[in-house]
Amino acid sequence: MSRRVRFPAPEELPPEPEAVPAVGPVMFTARFSGGVERCYDFSALACPRLVRHLARALAGLAGVENRQKYVGTTDSYASTLTEFVTYLAKTGDMHSDVELEDLRPEFLDSFETSLVARYGDSSTTPYLRMQQLVKLLRLVQEEHPDRLGTAMQARLGFTTVQVGQGRGRPLDAYPDALFEAIQAAALADVRAARDRMLAGERLAAVGRDPAGGGWHGWTQENAAWYIADRGPLTGALRAEHGAMDKITDLGGIGRLNSHFFLTAYDVMAFVVLLMCQTGLEPEAACRLSADCLINPARGYVSIAYVKNRAHGQSRKTLRVTDGGAVHQPGGLIRLAVRLTAHGRRLTGTDLLWTHALRDGRVIATFGRHRATTLATVKQAFVERHQLTSLFEASGEDAVLNLRRLRKSYKSRRYRQTGGLLEDFAEGHSPRVAAKHYADIDAHRPLHEEAVEKGLREALDAALEAPVVLDDQGRRLDTSAAEVPPDEVAAALSGDSDVWLASCRDFYASPFARRPGSGCPVAVWGCLECPNAVFTTRHLPAILSFAGFLSTQREEMTVLEWNARYALAWERITTGILPQFTGEQQATARLIAESHDAALHLPGQILQGLT
């Protein structure tokens, strides 16, 4: 049976459905320094088209092959991305299929306002968040230069509109007593680890393979021989010869392995002691290589390390003392190289800090495994050495902060060098050293003392107030200088006049090149001389000279006039004239305005002429 089939004409076909918008991937995986791998998934966020572009920009920054080599940096950017998109979705200004063209400067400004409201005006977080967001958007703009509007492109030319970069409260140093206690505790742990591992080597020297002795073959000596020859004990031995029961009786896997491998607690003690001795950055101290010591000479050696935050100059060296003791940084690192050699052979790494876990695995990623694990090790250090009371007595939380150890070392160095930045700024520019390591609360007393000392020296170097007498020889000034009665009489008589003043002793000038020689200074040098005594007899000459200085000010440049006459002018106008009454000054000014040339001559010559 046949059937007819009729196909619809083109004009009868239903309209084609709209294409599903291509969103693209909103997740990526990046590998960071230390072998850390992290997956970032933004698929649950609103505005997927916008998120796609931001996520792609972040993926171009993240990972060891890009600029962000540490996972914490990318985590911070991812948090900013999430916070921005979540904020836009809550405001109601965005819809699900928003594109780059829909972005407007007001969105960034309102987001900045929300950050300020959330974190406060004094926090640096709003600036940091905006800096990260603007950087991502600039990368998006580079990839799609025609997608963002003109106003939005102009807005991306600056970071914030409300808050500046700001400056948070700098991390302070530990008090000296607490810093020394931490250093002593770390030193004790290092010595204990050294003695324990030397004891393990002695046990291994007299032990033998426990495999032939069955259950009874596992003794302290034989277990030590096994670890030294075969590697660390692991849970895989549980089924062999009933060994695990005996190993438990001997203290367990962790304790036996610790005779040949450092534990995480030991490595923490080494790192803490090294930072107390050198001030190395925590990340640099945790990532030293076994061949980090270079250029030994005359009791010193250089530590080669990597500071990844110093873009373009990440490879650095630090010169330290060397020797055969653990209180010398060179000796401490050499001891660590010796104690971790077995672990490096097993792991095939060139990193310094190899250590064994409780299950027998040997790793070389100290400081790069989970932050909770590192926090546990630091807390155990504080509790094991009973440092909690010292922390609390110093007003501190009982938490070991490696960055504060570095600050404490820098603080001690700052005080030892007397605040000289050239000696203090190791591994930093003077600007960074001053901002982050010198200007901290621990140095406030030192800085206040320096300011007080400087002011005291300035006062000591300042000129005494001029000695001014009235016609009866009474003191009109506030100077502390003593004027004996015979000098007062000489000043009033005019016998010791030297033009602008009376000289207490022309042949005892503080400016003389040789004792006993006459005063060599310019004729107006009396204004600055502690030997000078001023009376009403000198007022006309002083006022006439003041008029001369005013004329010179109009004829000279400011710099030249200041160099020649500024101090003399200041002594006249603030130190001498205010001591006389208005009537005395008015009379002297009238006399000075007589234009008598004799007023410009020293008083003794004037007296001789009259």
GIQUI-V37311 format. One line per field, one symbol per residue. psi: psi as a letter, one per 30 degrees, with the letter a starting at -180 (. if undefined). A space follows every 10 residues. Layout:
BEGIN
psi->???
END
This chain:
BEGIN
psi->kkkkkkklle ffklkklkkk kjelkhllkk klkggkkkkj jgffllheee eeeeeeeeef fklffaejfk eeeeeeeeee eeeeeeeeef fgfllehkle ffklefeeee eeeeeeeefl efkfeeeeee eeeeeeeeee eeeifgekle eeeeefflel fekaeljlkk kllkleeeee eeeeeeeeee eeeeeeeeee eeeefgllkf efgbeffjle eeeeeeeeef alklfffegj ggeeeeeefg fleeeeffff kkleeeeeee eeeeefffgl keeeefgklf hfklhkkhgl lkjklkjffi kfhfjllkkl klaglfgkee eeeeeeeefg eeeeeefhlg leiklklfgf kklhhkfgak eeeeeeeeee eeeeghfeee eefgglkikk jeefeeeeee eeeeeegggj eefeikglle eeeeeffeil efgeeeeeee eeeeeeeeee flklkkjkka fggkkfagkf kkjleeeeee eefgfgkhdf lkkejfghkf gkekkfllkg llfgfffgkf fkkklfffee eeeeeeeeee eeefflleee eeeefeeeee eefffeeffl leeeeeeeee eegfgjfffg lleeeeeef.
END
